[in-house]
Amino acid sequence: MTAPNETPELERLSELARTRGLRVSVAESLTSGRLANTIGAGESASDWFAGGIVAYFTEVKERVLGLTPGTDPTSAACAEQLATGALRLFEADICVSTTGVGGPGPEGGHPAGTVYLGWATAEDSGHRRLALTGDPDEVLSASVDAAVRLLAFHAESLHPAGPRRGSGGED
């Protein structure tokens, strides 16, 4: 039976993570847990979804995820740093982050609907900028959908994980 949030992209991500032994994580500001909720509904998520962190306060982003002080919270740099920080925190193979302005009005000089998704793997990181329209709920839903697509896209290029971190092997 398909979960209510199940989409073709989530099914694809679930399949890739399971068959390749990937560990997936998320870091959220804008989406306030919606992305983790969606990813957690993926098939056998308990086998591959390491978890997520919701960090609204800038000082939490700095202290827990390593955001450089003074970074614009609605920026490509912020999105990439959040993804990289959560990748390390969860010892994941891939991470996607969400940050931006959900609306209904502008914030920090950025119009409503300005969203940045960050992504990180052990080899690379990057971002995608979205300019969304609609009410805050529509912006958040579109952000989550785009983040799931981004995770699935980057999971395609990842190879099976090696020995799991922290699994011993050292004397």
N, C-alpha and C positions, 0 to 999 in steps of 0.2 A: 504494500500500500504506500502511496506517495504522500509525504508530509505536506501540509497545507502550503508551506513556503517553498516547496520543491520546484525548481525551475530547471530547464535543460542545462543551464550553466552550473547550477549547484550539483546536479547529477554528474556532470562531466568532472567537476572539481572532486567530488566524492570518489569517483572511479579512479581518477589519476592519483589521488592521495593514497587510496587503499592499495592499488596495484604497484605503486612506486615506493611505498613506505615513507611517504612524506609527512612531515609535521608542519601543520598550518597554524598561524596565529593572526590576530588582528589588534589594531590600536585605534580607538575611536575617541573623537571629540565631538564632532558634528552629529553623529548618528546615535550617540548615547546608549549603546548596547544593542541597537537593532541589527547591526551587522553580525555580531556574535550570536544573537538569537537565530538569525537566518542560517549562518554556517553550522551552528549546533544542530539544526534540523536535518543536516545532510546524512545520507545513509552511512551507518557505522561511524559517525563522527567521533564517538568515544575512542576510536582507534587512531585517529589522525588529527583531530582538532585539539591543539595544546591549550588554547584559551585565548582570552582577549582582555584588554584593559581599557577602561573608560577614564579618560583624563580631561576634565574641563579646565581646571585651574592651571594657569601657566606654570606656577611653581611646582606642581605635580609633574607636569610634562618635563620640566627641567630636571627635577630630582630623580624621578623614576625612569624616564625614557631618554634622558640625555639631551634634551632640546637646548640649544645654545641660547643663553640669556640674550634678550633683545630681538629674537627672531619673530617676525610678524606671524601671528598664529593662523592667519589666512594666507598661506604662501606655499609655494612648491618646496622651499627649504624646510619648512615646518613638517609638511607631509612626509618628506623623505626621512627626516630625522626621527619622527615618531615610528615609522615603519622599521627603520634600522634598530632603534632602541628596543622595540617589542620583539624583533627577531632575536636579539641577544637575550632579552629577559626570559623568553619562552624556549630558548634553544631550538628555534624552529628552522625549517628549510625555506619557508616563504611566509611573508607577512604583508598585509595591506593595511593602510591607515586611512582615516577620513578626517578632514578638517574643512572648515568653511563657514559660510553664513547661510543659515536655513531660512531666515526671514522672520516676520514678513517685511521688515525694513532693512536698510543697510546697516553695517557695523564695521567700525574701524576703517572707514573709507572704502569698504568693499560693498558692492551691491548685493542684495539678497540673491541667492542662487549661485554665488561664486563658491565653488567647491574644488578642493584639491584632494586627490587620492595619491597616496604614496605607496610604493612597493619596494620590497627588499628581499634579496636572497643572499647567500654567502658570497656570491660572485659580483653582484651588481645591485643597484638601486635606481629608482627614478620616480616619476610622477606623471599624473594626467590631470589636466585642468578641465573642469566642467563649468559651463555657464547654463544653469538650469532655470526653468521658469515654473511658476505655479505657487501654490500656497506652501507653507512650511512642511506639511505632511507629504506633499507631492515631491518636494525637493529631497527630503530624507529618503523616501522610497526609491527615487531615481538614483540617489547616491549609493544606497545599499545594492541595488541591481548592478550598477556599474562596477562597484567594488568586487562583487562576486565574479563578474565577467573578467575583471582584471586578474583576480586570483587564478581562475581557470586558465587564462591565457598564459600567465607566467609559469604555472605548474606544468604546462605542456613541455616546456624546455628543460625541466629539471629531471635528472636521472635518479634512480633509486638511491636512497640515503645509505651511507655506509654504516658502520657499527654505531649504535645509538649512543649519544653523549651520556656520560656518567654511568656507563654500564660496566665499569670496572676495567679489567685488563691491565692495570698498572699495579705494580707491587710496591 
